[in-house]
Amino acid sequence: MRLALIPIAGKQVARRSPEAACTIEFLGGSSAGDWTDQVVALRQLLNQFDPHTHPDSLAAGHAYVDLLEHLY
C-alpha cells in the first residue's frame, strides 16, 4: 500500500496541495520544507523498497518522481 501511495503523494506535490505533507508523513517521510524537499522525501521512500520485490512498480515510481522533479 505504501508503494501505491507514493505517486498519489507526488500528484499532491505537483498540485502544491497542503495534503501532500500529510501523505508524505503518513508514508514515513519528512515533509518539512518546500516542494523540492517533498520530492526528495518521495525518492527516499522509494529507495526503502527492495528492488527485487516490485521491480516494475519501483521503476514506474522512480520515473514519476523524476518527471515531477523536472516539472519546475
Phi and psi restraints in degrees (range 20) as a CNS / XPLOR table:
assign (resid 1 and name C) (resid 2 and name N)
       (resid 2 and name CA) (resid 2 and name C) 1.0 -60.4 20.0 2
assign (resid 2 and name N) (resid 2 and name CA)
       (resid 2 and name C) (resid 3 and name N) 1.0 -42.7 20.0 2
assign (resid 2 and name C) (resid 3 and name N)
       (resid 3 and name CA) (resid 3 and name C) 1.0 -63.7 20.0 2
assign (resid 3 and name N) (resid 3 and name CA)
       (resid 3 and name C) (resid 4 and name N) 1.0 -38.0 20.0 2
assign (resid 3 and name C) (resid 4 and name N)
       (resid 4 and name CA) (resid 4 and name C) 1.0 -69.7 20.0 2
assign (resid 4 and name N) (resid 4 and name CA)
       (resid 4 and name C) (resid 5 and name N) 1.0 -25.6 20.0 2
assign (resid 4 and name C) (resid 5 and name N)
       (resid 5 and name CA) (resid 5 and name C) 1.0 -83.1 20.0 2
assign (resid 5 and name N) (resid 5 and name CA)
       (resid 5 and name C) (resid 6 and name N) 1.0 -15.3 20.0 2
assign (resid 5 and name C) (resid 6 and name N)
       (resid 6 and name CA) (resid 6 and name C) 1.0 -63.1 20.0 2
assign (resid 6 and name N) (resid 6 and name CA)
       (resid 6 and name C) (resid 7 and name N) 1.0 -45.9 20.0 2
assign (resid 6 and name C) (resid 7 and name N)
       (resid 7 and name CA) (resid 7 and name C) 1.0 -63.8 20.0 2
assign (resid 7 and name N) (resid 7 and name CA)
       (resid 7 and name C) (resid 8 and name N) 1.0 -31.5 20.0 2
assign (resid 7 and name C) (resid 8 and name N)
       (resid 8 and name CA) (resid 8 and name C) 1.0 -65.4 20.0 2
assign (resid 8 and name N) (resid 8 and name CA)
       (resid 8 and name C) (resid 9 and name N) 1.0 -43.8 20.0 2
assign (resid 8 and name C) (resid 9 and name N)
       (resid 9 and name CA) (resid 9 and name C) 1.0 -62.4 20.0 2
assign (resid 9 and name N) (resid 9 and name CA)
       (resid 9 and name C) (resid 10 and name N) 1.0 -38.6 20.0 2
assign (resid 9 and name C) (resid 10 and name N)
       (resid 10 and name CA) (resid 10 and name C) 1.0 -62.2 20.0 2
assign (resid 10 and name N) (resid 10 and name CA)
       (resid 10 and name C) (resid 11 and name N) 1.0 -39.3 20.0 2
assign (resid 10 and name C) (resid 11 and name N)
       (resid 11 and name CA) (resid 11 and name C) 1.0 -64.0 20.0 2
assign (resid 11 and name N) (resid 11 and name CA)
       (resid 11 and name C) (resid 12 and name N) 1.0 -39.3 20.0 2
assign (resid 11 and name C) (resid 12 and name N)
       (resid 12 and name CA) (resid 12 and name C) 1.0 -65.7 20.0 2
assign (resid 12 and name N) (resid 12 and name CA)
       (resid 12 and name C) (resid 13 and name N) 1.0 -39.5 20.0 2
assign (resid 12 and name C) (resid 13 and name N)
       (resid 13 and name CA) (resid 13 and name C) 1.0 -62.7 20.0 2
assign (resid 13 and name N) (resid 13 and name CA)
       (resid 13 and name C) (resid 14 and name N) 1.0 -44.7 20.0 2
assign (resid 13 and name C) (resid 14 and name N)
       (resid 14 and name CA) (resid 14 and name C) 1.0 -61.6 20.0 2
assign (resid 14 and name N) (resid 14 and name CA)
       (resid 14 and name C) (resid 15 and name N) 1.0 -33.7 20.0 2
assign (resid 14 and name C) (resid 15 and name N)
       (resid 15 and name CA) (resid 15 and name C) 1.0 -86.6 20.0 2
assign (resid 15 and name N) (resid 15 and name CA)
       (resid 15 and name C) (resid 16 and name N) 1.0 -0.5 20.0 2
assign (resid 15 and name C) (resid 16 and name N)
       (resid 16 and name CA) (resid 16 and name C) 1.0 58.3 20.0 2
assign (resid 16 and name N) (resid 16 and name CA)
       (resid 16 and name C) (resid 17 and name N) 1.0 35.0 20.0 2
assign (resid 16 and name C) (resid 17 and name N)
       (resid 17 and name CA) (resid 17 and name C) 1.0 -75.0 20.0 2
assign (resid 17 and name N) (resid 17 and name CA)
       (resid 17 and name C) (resid 18 and name N) 1.0 137.8 20.0 2
assign (resid 17 and name C) (resid 18 and name N)
       (resid 18 and name CA) (resid 18 and name C) 1.0 -66.0 20.0 2
assign (resid 18 and name N) (resid 18 and name CA)
       (resid 18 and name C) (resid 19 and name N) 1.0 -17.3 20.0 2
assign (resid 18 and name C) (resid 19 and name N)
       (resid 19 and name CA) (resid 19 and name C) 1.0 -70.9 20.0 2
assign (resid 19 and name N) (resid 19 and name CA)
       (resid 19 and name C) (resid 20 and name N) 1.0 -17.9 20.0 2
assign (resid 19 and name C) (resid 20 and name N)
       (resid 20 and name CA) (resid 20 and name C) 1.0 -58.4 20.0 2
assign (resid 20 and name N) (resid 20 and name CA)
       (resid 20 and name C) (resid 21 and name N) 1.0 -43.6 20.0 2
assign (resid 20 and name C) (resid 21 and name N)
       (resid 21 and name CA) (resid 21 and name C) 1.0 -61.3 20.0 2
assign (resid 21 and name N) (resid 21 and name CA)
       (resid 21 and name C) (resid 22 and name N) 1.0 -42.5 20.0 2
assign (resid 21 and name C) (resid 22 and name N)
       (resid 22 and name CA) (resid 22 and name C) 1.0 -64.7 20.0 2
assign (resid 22 and name N) (resid 22 and name CA)
       (resid 22 and name C) (resid 23 and name N) 1.0 -41.8 20.0 2
assign (resid 22 and name C) (resid 23 and name N)
       (resid 23 and name CA) (resid 23 and name C) 1.0 -66.3 20.0 2
assign (resid 23 and name N) (resid 23 and name CA)
       (resid 23 and name C) (resid 24 and name N) 1.0 -42.7 20.0 2
assign (resid 23 and name C) (resid 24 and name N)
       (resid 24 and name CA) (resid 24 and name C) 1.0 -63.6 20.0 2
assign (resid 24 and name N) (resid 24 and name CA)
       (resid 24 and name C) (resid 25 and name N) 1.0 -42.2 20.0 2
assign (resid 24 and name C) (resid 25 and name N)
       (resid 25 and name CA) (resid 25 and name C) 1.0 -64.8 20.0 2
assign (resid 25 and name N) (resid 25 and name CA)
       (resid 25 and name C) (resid 26 and name N) 1.0 -39.1 20.0 2
assign (resid 25 and name C) (resid 26 and name N)
       (resid 26 and name CA) (resid 26 and name C) 1.0 -59.5 20.0 2
assign (resid 26 and name N) (resid 26 and name CA)
       (resid 26 and name C) (resid 27 and name N) 1.0 -36.3 20.0 2
assign (resid 26 and name C) (resid 27 and name N)
       (resid 27 and name CA) (resid 27 and name C) 1.0 -77.8 20.0 2
assign (resid 27 and name N) (resid 27 and name CA)
       (resid 27 and name C) (resid 28 and name N) 1.0 -9.4 20.0 2
assign (resid 27 and name C) (resid 28 and name N)
       (resid 28 and name CA) (resid 28 and name C) 1.0 103.4 20.0 2
assign (resid 28 and name N) (resid 28 and name CA)
       (resid 28 and name C) (resid 29 and name N) 1.0 8.0 20.0 2
assign (resid 28 and name C) (resid 29 and name N)
       (resid 29 and name CA) (resid 29 and name C) 1.0 -99.1 20.0 2
assign (resid 29 and name N) (resid 29 and name CA)
       (resid 29 and name C) (resid 30 and name N) 1.0 173.2 20.0 2
assign (resid 29 and name C) (resid 30 and name N)
       (resid 30 and name CA) (resid 30 and name C) 1.0 -100.1 20.0 2
assign (resid 30 and name N) (resid 30 and name CA)
       (resid 30 and name C) (resid 31 and name N) 1.0 125.0 20.0 2
assign (resid 30 and name C) (resid 31 and name N)
       (resid 31 and name CA) (resid 31 and name C) 1.0 -104.4 20.0 2
assign (resid 31 and name N) (resid 31 and name CA)
       (resid 31 and name C) (resid 32 and name N) 1.0 11.4 20.0 2
assign (resid 31 and name C) (resid 32 and name N)
       (resid 32 and name CA) (resid 32 and name C) 1.0 -66.6 20.0 2
assign (resid 32 and name N) (resid 32 and name CA)
       (resid 32 and name C) (resid 33 and name N) 1.0 142.6 20.0 2
assign (resid 32 and name C) (resid 33 and name N)
       (resid 33 and name CA) (resid 33 and name C) 1.0 102.5 20.0 2
assign (resid 33 and name N) (resid 33 and name CA)
       (resid 33 and name C) (resid 34 and name N) 1.0 -167.1 20.0 2
assign (resid 33 and name C) (resid 34 and name N)
       (resid 34 and name CA) (resid 34 and name C) 1.0 -89.9 20.0 2
assign (resid 34 and name N) (resid 34 and name CA)
       (resid 34 and name C) (resid 35 and name N) 1.0 -167.3 20.0 2
assign (resid 34 and name C) (resid 35 and name N)
       (resid 35 and name CA) (resid 35 and name C) 1.0 -63.7 20.0 2
assign (resid 35 and name N) (resid 35 and name CA)
       (resid 35 and name C) (resid 36 and name N) 1.0 -31.8 20.0 2
assign (resid 35 and name C) (resid 36 and name N)
       (resid 36 and name CA) (resid 36 and name C) 1.0 -65.7 20.0 2
assign (resid 36 and name N) (resid 36 and name CA)
       (resid 36 and name C) (resid 37 and name N) 1.0 -37.1 20.0 2
assign (resid 36 and name C) (resid 37 and name N)
       (resid 37 and name CA) (resid 37 and name C) 1.0 -67.0 20.0 2
assign (resid 37 and name N) (resid 37 and name CA)
       (resid 37 and name C) (resid 38 and name N) 1.0 -34.4 20.0 2
assign (resid 37 and name C) (resid 38 and name N)
       (resid 38 and name CA) (resid 38 and name C) 1.0 -68.6 20.0 2
assign (resid 38 and name N) (resid 38 and name CA)
       (resid 38 and name C) (resid 39 and name N) 1.0 -36.6 20.0 2
assign (resid 38 and name C) (resid 39 and name N)
       (resid 39 and name CA) (resid 39 and name C) 1.0 -64.3 20.0 2
assign (resid 39 and name N) (resid 39 and name CA)
       (resid 39 and name C) (resid 40 and name N) 1.0 -42.1 20.0 2
assign (resid 39 and name C) (resid 40 and name N)
       (resid 40 and name CA) (resid 40 and name C) 1.0 -61.1 20.0 2
assign (resid 40 and name N) (resid 40 and name CA)
       (resid 40 and name C) (resid 41 and name N) 1.0 -41.7 20.0 2
assign (resid 40 and name C) (resid 41 and name N)
       (resid 41 and name CA) (resid 41 and name C) 1.0 -63.0 20.0 2
assign (resid 41 and name N) (resid 41 and name CA)
       (resid 41 and name C) (resid 42 and name N) 1.0 -40.1 20.0 2
assign (resid 41 and name C) (resid 42 and name N)
       (resid 42 and name CA) (resid 42 and name C) 1.0 -64.3 20.0 2
assign (resid 42 and name N) (resid 42 and name CA)
       (resid 42 and name C) (resid 43 and name N) 1.0 -40.8 20.0 2
assign (resid 42 and name C) (resid 43 and name N)
       (resid 43 and name CA) (resid 43 and name C) 1.0 -63.8 20.0 2
assign (resid 43 and name N) (resid 43 and name CA)
       (resid 43 and name C) (resid 44 and name N) 1.0 -40.6 20.0 2
assign (resid 43 and name C) (resid 44 and name N)
       (resid 44 and name CA) (resid 44 and name C) 1.0 -63.8 20.0 2
assign (resid 44 and name N) (resid 44 and name CA)
       (resid 44 and name C) (resid 45 and name N) 1.0 -38.8 20.0 2
assign (resid 44 and name C) (resid 45 and name N)
       (resid 45 and name CA) (resid 45 and name C) 1.0 -63.5 20.0 2
assign (resid 45 and name N) (resid 45 and name CA)
       (resid 45 and name C) (resid 46 and name N) 1.0 -42.3 20.0 2
assign (resid 45 and name C) (resid 46 and name N)
       (resid 46 and name CA) (resid 46 and name C) 1.0 -61.9 20.0 2
assign (resid 46 and name N) (resid 46 and name CA)
       (resid 46 and name C) (resid 47 and name N) 1.0 -37.3 20.0 2
assign (resid 46 and name C) (resid 47 and name N)
       (resid 47 and name CA) (resid 47 and name C) 1.0 -70.3 20.0 2
assign (resid 47 and name N) (resid 47 and name CA)
       (resid 47 and name C) (resid 48 and name N) 1.0 -11.1 20.0 2
assign (resid 47 and name C) (resid 48 and name N)
       (resid 48 and name CA) (resid 48 and name C) 1.0 -78.6 20.0 2
assign (resid 48 and name N) (resid 48 and name CA)
       (resid 48 and name C) (resid 49 and name N) 1.0 -16.1 20.0 2
assign (resid 48 and name C) (resid 49 and name N)
       (resid 49 and name CA) (resid 49 and name C) 1.0 -85.6 20.0 2
assign (resid 49 and name N) (resid 49 and name CA)
       (resid 49 and name C) (resid 50 and name N) 1.0 146.9 20.0 2
assign (resid 49 and name C) (resid 50 and name N)
       (resid 50 and name CA) (resid 50 and name C) 1.0 -70.6 20.0 2
assign (resid 50 and name N) (resid 50 and name CA)
       (resid 50 and name C) (resid 51 and name N) 1.0 120.4 20.0 2
assign (resid 50 and name C) (resid 51 and name N)
       (resid 51 and name CA) (resid 51 and name C) 1.0 -65.7 20.0 2
assign (resid 51 and name N) (resid 51 and name CA)
       (resid 51 and name C) (resid 52 and name N) 1.0 -15.6 20.0 2
assign (resid 51 and name C) (resid 52 and name N)
       (resid 52 and name CA) (resid 52 and name C) 1.0 -87.9 20.0 2
assign (resid 52 and name N) (resid 52 and name CA)
       (resid 52 and name C) (resid 53 and name N) 1.0 -15.2 20.0 2
assign (resid 52 and name C) (resid 53 and name N)
       (resid 53 and name CA) (resid 53 and name C) 1.0 -78.6 20.0 2
assign (resid 53 and name N) (resid 53 and name CA)
       (resid 53 and name C) (resid 54 and name N) 1.0 -49.0 20.0 2
assign (resid 53 and name C) (resid 54 and name N)
       (resid 54 and name CA) (resid 54 and name C) 1.0 -134.7 20.0 2
assign (resid 54 and name N) (resid 54 and name CA)
       (resid 54 and name C) (resid 55 and name N) 1.0 66.6 20.0 2
assign (resid 54 and name C) (resid 55 and name N)
       (resid 55 and name CA) (resid 55 and name C) 1.0 -60.6 20.0 2
assign (resid 55 and name N) (resid 55 and name CA)
       (resid 55 and name C) (resid 56 and name N) 1.0 -40.7 20.0 2
assign (resid 55 and name C) (resid 56 and name N)
       (resid 56 and name CA) (resid 56 and name C) 1.0 -69.2 20.0 2
assign (resid 56 and name N) (resid 56 and name CA)
       (resid 56 and name C) (resid 57 and name N) 1.0 -42.4 20.0 2
assign (resid 56 and name C) (resid 57 and name N)
       (resid 57 and name CA) (resid 57 and name C) 1.0 -65.5 20.0 2
assign (resid 57 and name N) (resid 57 and name CA)
       (resid 57 and name C) (resid 58 and name N) 1.0 -40.1 20.0 2
assign (resid 57 and name C) (resid 58 and name N)
       (resid 58 and name CA) (resid 58 and name C) 1.0 -67.1 20.0 2
assign (resid 58 and name N) (resid 58 and name CA)
       (resid 58 and name C) (resid 59 and name N) 1.0 -40.5 20.0 2
assign (resid 58 and name C) (resid 59 and name N)
       (resid 59 and name CA) (resid 59 and name C) 1.0 -62.1 20.0 2
assign (resid 59 and name N) (resid 59 and name CA)
       (resid 59 and name C) (resid 60 and name N) 1.0 -41.8 20.0 2
assign (resid 59 and name C) (resid 60 and name N)
       (resid 60 and name CA) (resid 60 and name C) 1.0 -65.8 20.0 2
assign (resid 60 and name N) (resid 60 and name CA)
       (resid 60 and name C) (resid 61 and name N) 1.0 -41.4 20.0 2
assign (resid 60 and name C) (resid 61 and name N)
       (resid 61 and name CA) (resid 61 and name C) 1.0 -61.8 20.0 2
assign (resid 61 and name N) (resid 61 and name CA)
       (resid 61 and name C) (resid 62 and name N) 1.0 -44.4 20.0 2
assign (resid 61 and name C) (resid 62 and name N)
       (resid 62 and name CA) (resid 62 and name C) 1.0 -65.3 20.0 2
assign (resid 62 and name N) (resid 62 and name CA)
       (resid 62 and name C) (resid 63 and name N) 1.0 -39.6 20.0 2
assign (resid 62 and name C) (resid 63 and name N)
       (resid 63 and name CA) (resid 63 and name C) 1.0 -63.9 20.0 2
assign (resid 63 and name N) (resid 63 and name CA)
       (resid 63 and name C) (resid 64 and name N) 1.0 -39.2 20.0 2
assign (resid 63 and name C) (resid 64 and name N)
       (resid 64 and name CA) (resid 64 and name C) 1.0 -65.2 20.0 2
assign (resid 64 and name N) (resid 64 and name CA)
       (resid 64 and name C) (resid 65 and name N) 1.0 -44.5 20.0 2
assign (resid 64 and name C) (resid 65 and name N)
       (resid 65 and name CA) (resid 65 and name C) 1.0 -67.0 20.0 2
assign (resid 65 and name N) (resid 65 and name CA)
       (resid 65 and name C) (resid 66 and name N) 1.0 -36.5 20.0 2
assign (resid 65 and name C) (resid 66 and name N)
       (resid 66 and name CA) (resid 66 and name C) 1.0 -59.5 20.0 2
assign (resid 66 and name N) (resid 66 and name CA)
       (resid 66 and name C) (resid 67 and name N) 1.0 -45.8 20.0 2
assign (resid 66 and name C) (resid 67 and name N)
       (resid 67 and name CA) (resid 67 and name C) 1.0 -62.2 20.0 2
assign (resid 67 and name N) (resid 67 and name CA)
       (resid 67 and name C) (resid 68 and name N) 1.0 -43.8 20.0 2
assign (resid 67 and name C) (resid 68 and name N)
       (resid 68 and name CA) (resid 68 and name C) 1.0 -61.1 20.0 2
assign (resid 68 and name N) (resid 68 and name CA)
       (resid 68 and name C) (resid 69 and name N) 1.0 -40.4 20.0 2
assign (resid 68 and name C) (resid 69 and name N)
       (resid 69 and name CA) (resid 69 and name C) 1.0 -64.0 20.0 2
assign (resid 69 and name N) (resid 69 and name CA)
       (resid 69 and name C) (resid 70 and name N) 1.0 -33.4 20.0 2
assign (resid 69 and name C) (resid 70 and name N)
       (resid 70 and name CA) (resid 70 and name C) 1.0 -91.1 20.0 2
assign (resid 70 and name N) (resid 70 and name CA)
       (resid 70 and name C) (resid 71 and name N) 1.0 -1.1 20.0 2
assign (resid 70 and name C) (resid 71 and name N)
       (resid 71 and name CA) (resid 71 and name C) 1.0 -68.7 20.0 2
assign (resid 71 and name N) (resid 71 and name CA)
       (resid 71 and name C) (resid 72 and name N) 1.0 -32.3 20.0 2
